[in-house]
């Protein structure tokens, strides 16, 4: 299983709370999300990357953003406007979030291409 699967803050919180039942459910949700993204979405992103002549890092970056946005929405923060859910708006508009200028959020600004 990829390292990013367990790097999300929700998992750390559940570990801290020692909530084994929710942790198992979260891990199952995480694995299914990873599977769907890599089976259904990654080929589309890879095709776009090849068409535009982009580096493989593009695919990794987009997949990471999509994974974290999906887990934010699926886990427990549907009502919150999280950072990764906000990134989806840039992707939807045809842009690529590619960095951060200034101090960490909420200061600074997102750089997009």
C-alpha positions as CSV (number, residue, x, y, z in Angstrom):
1,X,0.0,0.0,0.0
2,X,1.4,3.5,-0.9
3,X,2.8,5.6,1.9
4,X,0.3,8.5,1.0
5,X,-2.6,6.3,2.1
6,X,-1.7,6.7,5.8
7,X,-0.3,10.3,5.7
8,X,-3.7,12.1,5.9
9,X,-4.4,14.0,9.1
10,X,-7.7,12.2,9.8
11,X,-5.9,8.9,10.2
12,X,-3.5,10.5,12.7
13,X,-6.4,11.9,14.6
14,X,-8.1,8.5,14.8
15,X,-4.9,6.9,16.0
16,X,-4.6,9.6,18.6
17,X,-8.2,9.0,19.7
18,X,-7.5,5.2,19.8
19,X,-10.7,4.6,17.9
20,X,-10.0,1.2,16.3
21,X,-13.4,0.8,14.6
22,X,-13.3,4.2,12.9
23,X,-9.7,3.6,12.0
24,X,-10.5,0.3,10.2
25,X,-13.4,2.0,8.3
26,X,-11.1,4.9,7.4
27,X,-8.4,2.5,6.1
28,X,-11.0,0.6,4.0
29,X,-12.3,3.9,2.6
30,X,-8.7,5.0,1.9
31,X,-7.9,1.8,0.0
32,X,-11.0,1.9,-2.1
33,X,-10.5,5.6,-2.9
34,X,-6.9,4.8,-3.9
35,X,-8.1,1.9,-6.1
36,X,-10.8,3.9,-7.9
37,X,-8.4,6.8,-8.5
38,X,-5.7,4.6,-10.0
39,X,-8.1,2.4,-12.0
40,X,-10.5,5.0,-13.4
41,X,-8.8,8.4,-13.1
42,X,-5.0,7.9,-13.5
43,X,-5.3,6.7,-17.1
44,X,-7.1,9.9,-18.1
45,X,-4.5,12.1,-16.4
46,X,-1.7,10.0,-17.9
47,X,-3.2,10.4,-21.4
48,X,-3.4,14.2,-20.9
49,X,0.2,14.3,-19.6
50,X,1.5,12.5,-22.7
51,X,-0.6,14.7,-25.1
52,X,0.9,17.8,-23.5
53,X,4.4,16.5,-23.0
54,X,4.4,16.9,-19.3
55,X,6.7,15.3,-16.7
56,X,5.5,12.3,-14.7
57,X,5.5,14.5,-11.6
58,X,2.4,16.1,-13.0
59,X,0.4,12.8,-12.7
60,X,1.7,12.2,-9.1
61,X,0.8,15.7,-8.1
62,X,-2.7,15.6,-9.5
63,X,-3.3,12.2,-8.0
64,X,-2.2,13.3,-4.6
65,X,-4.5,16.3,-4.7
66,X,-7.5,14.2,-5.9
67,X,-6.8,11.6,-3.2
68,X,-6.7,14.1,-0.4
69,X,-9.8,16.0,-1.7
70,X,-11.7,12.7,-2.0
71,X,-10.7,11.7,1.5
72,X,-11.6,15.1,2.9
73,X,-15.1,14.9,1.4
74,X,-15.7,11.2,2.1
75,X,-14.4,11.1,5.6
76,X,-15.8,13.8,7.8
77,X,-15.4,17.2,6.4
78,X,-18.0,17.5,3.7
79,X,-19.3,20.8,5.0
80,X,-15.8,22.4,5.3
81,X,-14.2,24.1,2.5
82,X,-10.8,22.4,2.9
83,X,-7.7,23.3,1.0
84,X,-7.8,20.2,-1.2
85,X,-11.5,20.6,-2.0
86,X,-10.7,24.2,-3.1
87,X,-8.0,22.9,-5.4
88,X,-10.7,21.0,-7.3
89,X,-12.1,24.3,-8.4
90,X,-8.8,25.2,-10.1
91,X,-8.6,21.9,-11.8
92,X,-12.2,22.2,-13.0
93,X,-11.4,25.6,-14.5
94,X,-8.6,24.1,-16.5
95,X,-5.7,25.3,-14.2
96,X,-2.9,23.4,-12.5
97,X,-2.1,24.4,-8.8
98,X,1.6,24.3,-8.8
99,X,2.9,26.0,-5.7
100,X,2.5,28.4,-2.9
101,X,3.9,31.9,-2.6
102,X,4.5,33.4,0.8
103,X,3.8,32.1,4.3
104,X,1.7,29.0,4.9
105,X,-2.1,29.3,4.7
106,X,-4.1,31.3,5.5
107,X,-1.3,33.8,4.5
108,X,0.2,33.8,1.1
109,X,-1.4,32.7,-2.2
110,X,-1.7,29.7,-4.3
111,X,0.2,29.7,-7.6
112,X,-1.6,28.2,-10.6
113,X,-0.6,27.5,-14.2
